[in-house]
Amino acid sequence: AMILDGEGNIVDLAVWRYQAADIDSFNTIISTTIADFTVRGSSAFSGDGVAAVSGLETMQRLGSSDHDDKTDFQFIPKDLPPNDGLQNPGLELPVTNGKTPGLGFSPAATGFGEVLRTDLTTQMLDVNASLWTRVLFEVEEPSALDTLTLQIQYNDGFVAYLDGQELTSRNAPDSPTWDSTATAGRSVEESLTAEDIKVTAAADKLVAGTNVLAIHAMNVAADDDTFLLKAELSATSVEKVGRYFAVPTPGEPNEGAFFGYVEDTQFSVDRGFYDQPFQVEITTDTPDATIRYTTDGSKPSETNGQVYAVPISVTRTTVLRAVATKPGYRNANVDTQTYIFPDDVIRQSMMSTTITSNGVWGPQMRDALLALPTISLVSQDPVSLTESETSVELIFPDGSPGFQVDAGVEHYGGHSINYAKKSMRLSFKSIYGPKVEIRSFRRRGHRRVRPDPSANRFARYHVLR
């Protein structure tokens, strides 16, 4: 059953399945007409195919498969031979004016019935083997098009023209005239198979505004009873965006193309020593980048860390690590900022109370912590005898600029590695980051020590404890 609107469009469709005995018992035929479309109660199916019950008509789908219009269906006359319960084998339907594209004619549905919208039997059969047709279309920006494809179904030949210039042809004579015939015939199966013809070389013939696709279609003979033309010209545009490669691969395939690097993150408060709580804002100059951060020492990434949304409150000693990411881009390095609250350091559980509670040494702890520069090492994994990645920060208590750099770290020493406090070796390698420059010799009073500049640059640094 169908529900149709006033224009014959199908609003709803319901299908019931009946047994042969039920169909034989139908003796009342219900019919009504809506928008010139006759709805019948006798449209019954038996098995998987068209009903073989005499006296009944069967509704058959044809045309477009969206089933949204009355012309997508038609009734099979009751005098057609039964199909023995199979799925419409050899069923021949007349050409219909169904809602389908295509020009031509065919004497049976086994021909081109499902792809024809305009029947040219009267105009062409036994009159002329040639048809001329053209379509106007608009192009806004021809230079933006990268590919051009003509998809065509035809029987039996054609010549296509774009803005008056020959585009491509099949089964056509060298110099076609108004009544030319195709040079070869094509079967129904061949004709219904769409052929995609790449015509990108002709894309530069397109103009901004109105263009014309003209086709001279040809039948194999004027009295041939099958003819078909269905064509579509389509274009694609590929967004051209430059990409980068991190590593040159001469003579080898490129790998890992990306749009660029995400700009580094910036922190509103720099690493250092603090006594009062504060808030840290994290930003990046890359639009639409996502910032993720951690406070547990782990390395933030696209899959690890919290997404930054509001300023972060720092109320105690905190290691804040952040990275900015964006799809299609390479991340900059992970930035690490260590904020030290001296009182937290003194109160930590690992500190010896024989010192912190001592009447002489205890009061000196805070000044002692601020008397020398601090090196903050932050690693995702515990430091061991095997080198692993770490963040290295040099923090000056007086607020002088320090630095942060990624390096390799490992335990260093002989028998001393058996103690709780272990010496460590820092290796500044390119796989982690750059070499580091430390101003080890600084102004003292009115004297300036001027060592060899290379003495301030390190590829390896030992932290002795």
Kinemage of the C-alpha trace (Angstrom):
@kinemage 1
@onewidth
@group {chain A} dominant
@subgroup {mainchain}
@vectorlist {calphas} color= white
{ca ala a 1} P 0.000 0.000 0.000
{ca met a 2} L 1.190 3.524 -0.777
{ca ile a 3} L 0.326 6.889 0.673
{ca leu a 4} L 0.672 9.568 -2.001
{ca asp a 5} L 0.552 13.312 -1.719
{ca gly a 6} L -1.351 15.534 -4.143
{ca glu a 7} L 1.502 15.453 -6.662
{ca gly a 8} L 1.970 11.699 -6.727
{ca asn a 9} L 5.033 11.611 -4.456
{ca ile a 10} L 5.205 8.581 -2.193
{ca val a 11} L 4.889 9.580 1.453
{ca asp a 12} L 4.888 6.020 2.810
{ca leu a 13} L 4.972 2.471 1.468
{ca ala a 14} L 4.018 -0.779 3.195
{ca val a 15} L 4.367 -4.318 1.774
{ca trp a 16} L 2.559 -7.459 2.968
{ca arg a 17} L 3.493 -11.040 2.099
{ca tyr a 18} L 0.675 -13.495 1.297
{ca gln a 19} L 0.657 -17.222 0.691
{ca ala a 20} L -0.650 -18.613 -2.601
{ca ala a 21} L -3.867 -19.790 -0.907
{ca asp a 22} L -4.523 -16.266 0.347
{ca ile a 23} L -4.044 -14.831 -3.126
{ca asp a 24} L -6.473 -17.340 -4.653
{ca ser a 25} L -9.116 -16.247 -2.150
{ca phe a 26} L -8.956 -12.605 -3.210
{ca asn a 27} L -12.226 -11.909 -5.014
{ca thr a 28} L -12.641 -8.231 -4.408
{ca ile a 29} L -10.498 -5.744 -6.277
{ca ile a 30} L -10.130 -2.387 -4.577
{ca ser a 31} L -8.872 0.501 -6.629
{ca thr a 32} L -8.772 4.241 -6.361
{ca thr a 33} L -7.125 7.060 -8.289
{ca ile a 34} L -4.917 9.661 -6.627
{ca ala a 35} L -3.176 12.308 -8.736
{ca asp a 36} L -3.782 10.263 -11.895
{ca phe a 37} L -2.201 7.182 -10.306
{ca thr a 38} L -4.349 4.106 -9.816
{ca val a 39} L -3.822 2.313 -6.509
{ca arg a 40} L -4.986 -1.336 -6.608
{ca gly a 41} L -5.630 -3.745 -3.788
{ca ser a 42} L -4.840 -6.651 -6.129
{ca ser a 43} L -1.075 -6.071 -6.293
{ca ala a 44} L 0.003 -9.392 -4.853
{ca phe a 45} L 3.324 -11.244 -4.926
{ca ser a 46} L 3.898 -14.981 -4.761
{ca gly a 47} L 7.257 -16.400 -3.741
{ca asp a 48} L 10.244 -14.262 -4.675
{ca gly a 49} L 8.942 -13.009 -7.999
{ca val a 50} L 5.928 -11.653 -9.828
{ca ala a 51} L 2.622 -13.261 -8.991
{ca ala a 52} L 1.644 -16.043 -11.394
{ca val a 53} L -2.018 -15.884 -10.351
{ca ser a 54} L -4.301 -15.272 -13.276
{ca gly a 55} L -6.519 -12.209 -13.168
{ca leu a 56} L -4.143 -10.151 -11.009
{ca glu a 57} L -1.717 -7.450 -11.848
{ca thr a 58} L 1.613 -6.996 -10.046
{ca met a 59} L 3.393 -3.809 -9.112
{ca gln a 60} L 6.966 -3.725 -10.442
{ca arg a 61} L 9.685 -1.209 -9.483
{ca leu a 62} L 11.477 0.540 -12.300
{ca gly a 63} L 13.123 3.885 -12.810
{ca ser a 64} L 15.119 5.400 -9.970
{ca ser a 65} L 15.591 3.284 -6.865
{ca asp a 66} L 14.731 6.021 -4.377
{ca his a 67} L 11.032 5.060 -4.551
{ca asp a 68} L 9.978 8.649 -3.966
{ca asp a 69} L 7.668 9.124 -6.911
{ca lys a 70} L 4.726 7.284 -8.436
{ca thr a 71} L 6.613 6.881 -11.702
{ca asp a 72} L 9.133 4.636 -9.947
{ca phe a 73} L 6.517 1.843 -10.107
{ca gln a 74} L 4.221 0.323 -12.717
{ca phe a 75} L 1.776 -2.569 -12.889
{ca ile a 76} L 2.524 -5.642 -14.996
{ca pro a 77} L -0.455 -6.546 -17.205
{ca lys a 78} L -2.194 -9.748 -16.150
{ca asp a 79} L -1.779 -11.345 -19.577
{ca leu a 80} L 2.011 -11.580 -19.317
{ca pro a 81} L 3.193 -15.207 -19.003
{ca pro a 82} L 3.910 -16.504 -15.477
{ca asn a 83} L 7.528 -16.405 -14.390
{ca asp a 84} L 7.463 -19.660 -12.393
{ca gly a 85} L 8.227 -17.914 -9.089
{ca leu a 86} L 11.695 -16.729 -10.114
{ca gln a 87} L 12.936 -13.162 -9.800
{ca asn a 88} L 11.549 -11.739 -13.052
{ca pro a 89} L 13.568 -13.874 -15.520
{ca gly a 90} L 13.068 -12.746 -19.100
{ca leu a 91} L 10.350 -10.330 -18.072
{ca glu a 92} L 9.872 -7.732 -20.802
{ca leu a 93} L 8.318 -4.414 -19.866
{ca pro a 94} L 7.308 -1.679 -22.264
{ca val a 95} L 9.278 1.561 -22.341
{ca thr a 96} L 7.900 3.866 -19.689
{ca asn a 97} L 8.179 7.534 -18.975
{ca gly a 98} L 9.602 6.766 -15.539
{ca lys a 99} L 11.628 9.255 -13.575
{ca thr a 100} L 15.001 8.343 -15.094
{ca pro a 101} L 17.666 10.216 -17.086
{ca gly a 102} L 18.780 9.299 -20.585
{ca leu a 103} L 17.770 9.758 -24.213
{ca gly a 104} L 16.876 6.965 -26.639
{ca phe a 105} L 14.515 4.095 -27.218
{ca ser a 106} L 14.275 0.354 -26.713
{ca pro a 107} L 11.502 -2.110 -27.500
{ca ala a 108} L 11.697 -3.911 -24.156
{ca ala a 109} L 12.691 -3.496 -20.538
{ca thr a 110} L 15.519 -5.919 -21.184
{ca gly a 111} L 16.904 -2.997 -23.178
{ca phe a 112} L 17.179 0.525 -21.750
{ca gly a 113} L 13.822 0.959 -20.017
{ca glu a 114} L 15.311 1.776 -16.627
{ca val a 115} L 17.641 4.519 -17.828
{ca leu a 116} L 15.438 6.370 -20.312
{ca arg a 117} L 13.584 9.545 -19.532
{ca thr a 118} L 13.037 10.890 -23.048
{ca asp a 119} L 11.709 8.421 -25.623
{ca leu a 120} L 12.952 9.296 -29.143
{ca thr a 121} L 11.308 6.442 -30.999
{ca thr a 122} L 9.149 8.728 -33.156
{ca gln a 123} L 11.932 11.205 -33.873
{ca met a 124} L 14.707 8.709 -34.732
{ca leu a 125} L 13.649 5.137 -35.458
{ca asp a 126} L 13.622 4.660 -39.256
{ca val a 127} L 14.256 8.416 -39.600
{ca asn a 128} L 17.866 9.244 -38.744
{ca ala a 129} L 20.724 7.430 -36.966
{ca ser a 130} L 22.159 10.708 -35.605
{ca leu a 131} L 21.149 12.870 -32.675
{ca trp a 132} L 22.590 16.241 -31.702
{ca thr a 133} L 22.107 17.460 -28.142
{ca arg a 134} L 23.784 19.948 -25.880
{ca val a 135} L 23.756 21.011 -22.224
{ca leu a 136} L 24.654 24.405 -20.808
{ca phe a 137} L 26.432 24.501 -17.463
{ca glu a 138} L 28.116 27.096 -15.285
{ca val a 139} L 31.679 27.117 -13.945
{ca glu a 140} L 32.705 29.695 -11.365
{ca glu a 141} L 36.469 29.193 -11.256
{ca pro a 142} L 37.896 26.945 -14.016
{ca ser a 143} L 41.472 27.322 -12.775
{ca ala a 144} L 40.532 25.576 -9.526
{ca leu a 145} L 39.604 22.331 -11.315
{ca asp a 146} L 42.155 19.524 -11.297
{ca thr a 147} L 40.330 16.662 -13.033
{ca leu a 148} L 37.595 16.416 -15.654
{ca thr a 149} L 35.713 13.189 -16.375
{ca leu a 150} L 33.010 12.329 -18.893
{ca gln a 151} L 30.847 9.463 -17.657
{ca ile a 152} L 28.757 8.133 -20.495
{ca gln a 153} L 26.417 5.275 -21.424
{ca tyr a 154} L 25.859 5.014 -25.151
{ca asn a 155} L 24.521 2.891 -27.970
{ca asp a 156} L 26.231 2.832 -30.378
{ca gly a 157} L 28.693 5.736 -30.888
{ca phe a 158} L 29.251 9.428 -30.185
{ca val a 159} L 31.454 12.492 -30.528
{ca ala a 160} L 31.555 14.867 -27.538
{ca tyr a 161} L 32.461 18.557 -27.814
{ca leu a 162} L 33.331 21.047 -25.101
{ca asp a 163} L 32.747 24.673 -26.023
{ca gly a 164} L 33.032 23.796 -29.708
{ca gln a 165} L 36.237 21.740 -29.405
{ca glu a 166} L 36.183 17.972 -29.820
{ca leu a 167} L 36.527 16.309 -26.434
{ca thr a 168} L 36.464 12.563 -27.129
{ca ser a 169} L 34.653 9.987 -29.259
{ca arg a 170} L 33.745 6.320 -29.549
{ca asn a 171} L 32.673 4.320 -32.623
{ca ala a 172} L 32.423 7.501 -34.707
{ca pro a 173} L 33.536 8.170 -38.303
{ca asp a 174} L 36.476 10.492 -38.901
{ca ser a 175} L 34.279 13.216 -40.370
{ca pro a 176} L 30.771 12.835 -38.963
{ca thr a 177} L 27.864 14.438 -40.769
{ca trp a 178} L 24.246 15.179 -39.819
{ca asp a 179} L 23.142 11.617 -40.647
{ca ser a 180} L 26.268 9.635 -39.711
{ca thr a 181} L 25.982 6.127 -38.286
{ca ala a 182} L 28.165 4.511 -35.657
{ca thr a 183} L 31.059 2.436 -36.959
{ca ala a 184} L 30.207 -0.487 -34.666
{ca gly a 185} L 27.257 -1.732 -32.683
{ca arg a 186} L 27.145 -2.382 -28.941
{ca ser a 187} L 25.219 -4.913 -26.901
{ca val a 188} L 22.681 -3.874 -24.289
{ca glu a 189} L 25.037 -4.980 -21.518
{ca glu a 190} L 27.917 -2.943 -22.943
{ca ser a 191} L 25.693 0.083 -23.432
{ca leu a 192} L 24.374 0.053 -19.876
{ca thr a 193} L 27.894 -0.076 -18.426
{ca ala a 194} L 28.977 3.494 -17.771
{ca glu a 195} L 32.409 4.384 -19.136
{ca asp a 196} L 34.515 6.954 -17.317
{ca ile a 197} L 36.651 8.867 -19.799
{ca lys a 198} L 39.340 11.130 -18.367
{ca val a 199} L 39.313 14.437 -20.259
{ca thr a 200} L 41.361 16.507 -17.810
{ca ala a 201} L 43.533 17.824 -20.646
{ca ala a 202} L 40.502 19.790 -21.858
{ca ala a 203} L 39.888 21.486 -18.505
{ca asp a 204} L 41.776 24.570 -19.662
{ca lys a 205} L 39.103 25.085 -22.355
{ca leu a 206} L 36.502 25.856 -19.697
{ca val a 207} L 35.627 29.485 -19.151
{ca ala a 208} L 34.235 31.280 -16.127
{ca gly a 209} L 30.498 31.428 -16.674
{ca thr a 210} L 28.471 29.455 -19.230
{ca asn a 211} L 29.996 26.449 -20.992
{ca val a 212} L 28.484 23.985 -23.467
{ca leu a 213} L 28.765 20.189 -23.570
{ca ala a 214} L 27.519 19.065 -26.991
{ca ile a 215} L 27.232 15.427 -28.099
{ca his a 216} L 26.640 13.973 -31.542
{ca ala a 217} L 25.218 10.519 -30.720
{ca met a 218} L 24.947 7.872 -33.418
{ca asn a 219} L 23.041 4.647 -33.819
{ca val a 220} L 24.547 1.833 -35.870
{ca ala a 221} L 21.675 2.263 -38.383
{ca ala a 222} L 18.511 4.327 -38.710
{ca asp a 223} L 16.342 1.207 -38.438
{ca asp a 224} L 18.185 -0.225 -35.412
{ca asp a 225} L 15.658 -0.533 -32.582
{ca thr a 226} L 17.978 0.366 -29.693
{ca phe a 227} L 19.542 3.743 -29.025
{ca leu a 228} L 20.913 5.277 -25.831
{ca leu a 229} L 22.730 8.369 -24.663
{ca lys a 230} L 23.279 9.272 -21.043
{ca ala a 231} L 26.222 11.552 -20.207
{ca glu a 232} L 27.569 13.432 -17.220
{ca leu a 233} L 30.591 15.725 -17.088
{ca ser a 234} L 32.129 16.007 -13.633
{ca ala a 235} L 35.127 17.827 -12.229
{ca thr a 236} L 37.104 17.636 -9.018
{ca ser a 237} L 39.299 20.119 -7.264
{ca val a 238} L 42.194 19.106 -5.030
{ca glu a 239} L 43.152 21.487 -2.272
{ca lys a 240} L 46.783 22.410 -2.831
{ca val a 241} L 48.556 22.837 0.472
{ca gly a 242} L 52.318 22.702 0.874
{ca arg a 243} L 53.728 20.029 3.145
{ca tyr a 244} L 57.050 19.401 4.813
{ca phe a 245} L 59.257 16.390 5.413
{ca ala a 246} L 61.296 16.165 8.589
{ca val a 247} L 64.039 13.990 7.098
{ca pro a 248} L 65.364 14.083 3.499
{ca thr a 249} L 65.073 10.758 1.663
{ca pro a 250} L 66.937 11.136 -1.649
{ca gly a 251} L 66.105 8.292 -3.995
{ca glu a 252} L 63.559 6.863 -1.571
{ca pro a 253} L 59.823 7.449 -1.064
{ca asn a 254} L 58.925 10.435 1.080
{ca glu a 255} L 57.538 9.694 4.505
{ca gly a 256} L 55.600 11.570 7.122
{ca ala a 257} L 54.448 14.679 5.254
{ca phe a 258} L 53.016 17.391 7.493
{ca phe a 259} L 51.774 20.976 7.193
{ca gly a 260} L 54.307 22.463 9.575
{ca tyr a 261} L 55.178 22.704 13.233
{ca val a 262} L 52.873 23.839 15.973
{ca glu a 263} L 54.272 26.916 17.667
{ca asp a 264} L 55.798 26.404 21.096
{ca thr a 265} L 53.759 26.915 24.240
{ca gln a 266} L 54.286 29.995 26.377
{ca phe a 267} L 53.746 30.185 30.141
{ca ser a 268} L 52.666 33.397 31.844
{ca val a 269} L 54.822 32.538 34.877
{ca asp a 270} L 58.406 31.331 34.434
{ca arg a 271} L 60.118 28.587 36.423
{ca gly a 272} L 61.586 29.612 39.766
{ca phe a 273} L 61.151 29.805 43.545
{ca tyr a 274} L 57.840 31.037 44.977
{ca asp a 275} L 56.181 31.559 48.345
{ca gln a 276} L 52.626 32.602 47.343
{ca pro a 277} L 50.047 30.751 45.176
{ca phe a 278} L 49.552 32.018 41.613
{ca gln a 279} L 47.873 31.135 38.319
{ca val a 280} L 49.591 30.117 35.091
{ca glu a 281} L 48.199 30.779 31.621
{ca ile a 282} L 49.462 28.618 28.748
{ca thr a 283} L 49.180 29.856 25.163
{ca thr a 284} L 50.421 29.099 21.646
{ca asp a 285} L 50.509 31.254 18.530
{ca thr a 286} L 49.148 28.435 16.334
{ca pro a 287} L 45.408 28.957 15.642
{ca asp a 288} L 43.071 26.077 16.543
{ca ala a 289} L 45.826 24.150 18.330
{ca thr a 290} L 44.944 22.097 21.407
{ca ile a 291} L 47.109 22.427 24.516
{ca arg a 292} L 47.438 19.468 26.860
{ca tyr a 293} L 49.263 19.523 30.175
{ca thr a 294} L 50.315 17.228 33.017
{ca thr a 295} L 51.369 17.765 36.622
{ca asp a 296} L 52.477 14.205 37.418
{ca gly a 297} L 55.770 14.377 35.518
{ca ser a 298} L 54.490 12.344 32.548
{ca lys a 299} L 54.969 13.630 29.021
{ca pro a 300} L 51.835 15.252 27.577
{ca ser a 301} L 50.751 14.256 24.075
{ca glu a 302} L 47.645 14.011 21.888
{ca thr a 303} L 46.548 11.062 24.027
{ca asn a 304} L 47.967 11.966 27.440
{ca gly a 305} L 47.204 14.873 29.710
{ca gln a 306} L 44.367 17.265 30.402
{ca val a 307} L 43.122 19.706 27.773
{ca tyr a 308} L 43.989 23.240 28.842
{ca ala a 309} L 40.919 25.473 29.139
{ca val a 310} L 41.418 27.874 32.063
{ca pro a 311} L 44.449 29.198 33.973
{ca ile a 312} L 46.052 26.610 36.254
{ca ser a 313} L 46.340 27.308 39.986
{ca val a 314} L 49.758 26.572 41.483
{ca thr a 315} L 49.675 26.400 45.289
{ca arg a 316} L 52.656 24.153 46.041
{ca thr a 317} L 55.778 22.757 44.399
{ca thr a 318} L 54.596 21.726 40.942
{ca val a 319} L 56.083 20.358 37.731
{ca leu a 320} L 53.914 21.669 34.878
{ca arg a 321} L 54.487 20.144 31.427
{ca ala a 322} L 52.590 21.188 28.298
{ca val a 323} L 52.485 20.609 24.551
{ca ala a 324} L 50.371 22.102 21.737
{ca thr a 325} L 48.989 19.768 19.057
{ca lys a 326} L 47.033 20.133 15.828
{ca pro a 327} L 45.947 17.470 13.309
{ca gly a 328} L 48.314 17.299 10.335
{ca tyr a 329} L 51.057 19.236 12.134
{ca arg a 330} L 54.158 18.170 14.012
{ca asn a 331} L 54.270 19.044 17.669
{ca ala a 332} L 56.921 21.333 19.037
{ca asn a 333} L 58.895 20.039 22.003
{ca val a 334} L 57.224 19.461 25.350
{ca asp a 335} L 57.786 22.457 27.605
{ca thr a 336} L 58.454 21.922 31.290
{ca gln a 337} L 58.220 24.489 34.078
{ca thr a 338} L 59.169 23.650 37.660
{ca tyr a 339} L 57.775 25.896 40.380
{ca ile a 340} L 59.515 25.360 43.739
{ca phe a 341} L 58.040 26.322 47.098
{ca pro a 342} L 61.032 26.075 49.494
{ca asp a 343} L 58.859 25.272 52.509
{ca asp a 344} L 57.432 22.271 50.650
{ca val a 345} L 60.948 20.983 50.032
{ca ile a 346} L 61.841 21.260 53.717
{ca arg a 347} L 58.649 19.460 54.777
{ca gln a 348} L 58.864 16.587 52.297
{ca ser a 349} L 58.843 13.138 53.879
{ca met a 350} L 62.266 12.149 52.551
{ca met a 351} L 64.023 14.977 54.411
{ca ser a 352} L 65.892 13.944 57.547
{ca thr a 353} L 64.251 15.366 60.659
{ca thr a 354} L 67.621 15.292 62.411
{ca ile a 355} L 68.453 18.267 60.198
{ca thr a 356} L 65.125 19.991 59.664
{ca ser a 357} L 64.297 19.838 63.395
{ca asn a 358} L 67.783 20.685 64.571
{ca gly a 359} L 67.958 23.981 66.432
{ca val a 360} L 71.101 25.024 64.535
{ca trp a 361} L 70.657 23.577 61.035
{ca gly a 362} L 66.883 23.684 60.734
{ca pro a 363} L 66.578 27.476 60.589
{ca gln a 364} L 69.276 27.584 57.895
{ca met a 365} L 67.536 25.160 55.507
{ca arg a 366} L 65.580 27.754 53.555
{ca asp a 367} L 68.594 30.022 52.997
{ca ala a 368} L 70.687 26.996 52.038
{ca leu a 369} L 68.162 25.975 49.363
{ca leu a 370} L 68.324 29.464 47.885
{ca ala a 371} L 72.105 29.790 48.038
{ca leu a 372} L 72.867 27.719 44.924
{ca pro a 373} L 71.268 27.135 41.489
{ca thr a 374} L 68.897 24.166 41.297
{ca ile a 375} L 68.785 21.557 38.531
{ca ser a 376} L 65.332 20.043 38.111
{ca leu a 377} L 65.226 16.667 36.332
{ca val a 378} L 61.786 15.444 35.285
{ca ser a 379} L 61.464 11.993 33.704
{ca gln a 380} L 58.451 9.964 32.757
{ca asp a 381} L 60.248 6.785 33.832
{ca pro a 382} L 62.560 6.209 36.836
{ca val a 383} L 66.234 6.934 36.138
{ca ser a 384} L 68.335 3.762 35.782
{ca leu a 385} L 71.638 2.544 34.381
{ca thr a 386} L 70.024 2.701 30.930
{ca glu a 387} L 69.860 6.129 29.319
{ca ser a 388} L 66.382 7.564 29.005
{ca glu a 389} L 64.842 10.935 28.185
{ca thr a 390} L 64.543 13.656 30.798
{ca ser a 391} L 63.750 17.336 31.045
{ca val a 392} L 66.609 19.430 32.444
{ca glu a 393} L 65.946 22.842 33.997
{ca leu a 394} L 68.516 25.186 35.500
{ca ile a 395} L 66.839 27.497 38.011
{ca phe a 396} L 68.645 30.445 39.636
{ca pro a 397} L 67.283 31.557 43.027
{ca asp a 398} L 67.863 35.242 42.239
{ca gly a 399} L 65.551 35.050 39.197
{ca ser a 400} L 68.334 35.141 36.583
{ca pro a 401} L 67.319 33.448 33.316
{ca gly a 402} L 67.872 29.711 33.357
{ca phe a 403} L 66.902 27.216 30.695
{ca gln a 404} L 65.012 24.041 29.932
{ca val a 405} L 66.247 21.410 27.495
{ca asp a 406} L 65.578 17.736 26.883
{ca ala a 407} L 68.497 15.337 27.308
{ca gly a 408} L 69.388 11.756 28.113
{ca val a 409} L 69.930 10.726 31.736
{ca glu a 410} L 71.422 7.628 33.403
{ca his a 411} L 72.953 6.672 36.727
{ca tyr a 412} L 76.694 7.273 36.802
{ca gly a 413} L 79.429 5.904 39.018
{ca gly a 414} L 80.847 2.712 40.439
{ca his a 415} L 80.145 1.539 43.964
{ca ser a 416} L 78.254 4.773 44.690
{ca ile a 417} L 75.266 3.651 42.632
{ca asn a 418} L 74.357 1.354 45.499
{ca tyr a 419} L 73.474 4.348 47.671
{ca ala a 420} L 70.097 6.052 47.759
{ca lys a 421} L 71.590 9.278 46.423
{ca lys a 422} L 73.067 8.463 43.043
{ca ser a 423} L 75.157 10.538 40.674
{ca met a 424} L 73.707 11.005 37.202
{ca arg a 425} L 75.092 11.675 33.766
{ca leu a 426} L 73.298 14.033 31.394
{ca ser a 427} L 73.917 13.581 27.665
{ca phe a 428} L 72.818 16.367 25.332
{ca lys a 429} L 72.183 14.519 22.076
{ca ser a 430} L 70.310 15.510 18.941
{ca ile a 431} L 67.738 12.745 19.477
{ca tyr a 432} L 66.623 14.632 22.599
{ca gly a 433} L 67.460 18.259 21.903
{ca pro a 434} L 70.366 20.673 21.370
{ca lys a 435} L 73.668 20.968 23.182
{ca val a 436} L 73.436 23.306 26.124
{ca glu a 437} L 75.367 26.437 27.029
{ca ile a 438} L 75.824 27.236 30.718
{ca arg a 439} L 77.435 30.430 31.955
{ca ser a 440} L 79.557 28.680 34.560
{ca phe a 441} L 81.951 31.607 35.017
{ca arg a 442} L 80.206 34.767 36.160
{ca arg a 443} L 81.245 38.261 37.311
{ca arg a 444} L 82.661 38.399 40.837
{ca gly a 445} L 83.105 41.928 42.132
{ca his a 446} L 85.142 43.875 39.588
{ca arg a 447} L 86.753 40.826 38.018
{ca arg a 448} L 85.462 38.917 35.022
{ca val a 449} L 86.916 35.557 34.227
{ca arg a 450} L 87.194 35.142 30.453
{ca pro a 451} L 87.597 31.459 29.673
{ca asp a 452} L 87.614 29.828 26.278
{ca pro a 453} L 83.949 30.109 25.073
{ca ser a 454} L 83.885 26.368 24.406
{ca ala a 455} L 84.199 25.813 28.156
{ca asn a 456} L 80.603 26.961 28.532
{ca arg a 457} L 79.162 24.455 26.014
{ca phe a 458} L 78.412 20.900 27.036
{ca ala a 459} L 77.537 17.698 25.247
{ca arg a 460} L 77.786 15.735 28.510
{ca tyr a 461} L 77.332 16.910 32.080
{ca his a 462} L 77.748 15.031 35.365
{ca val a 463} L 75.511 15.724 38.322
{ca leu a 464} L 77.449 14.574 41.388
{ca arg a 465} L 75.514 14.026 44.609
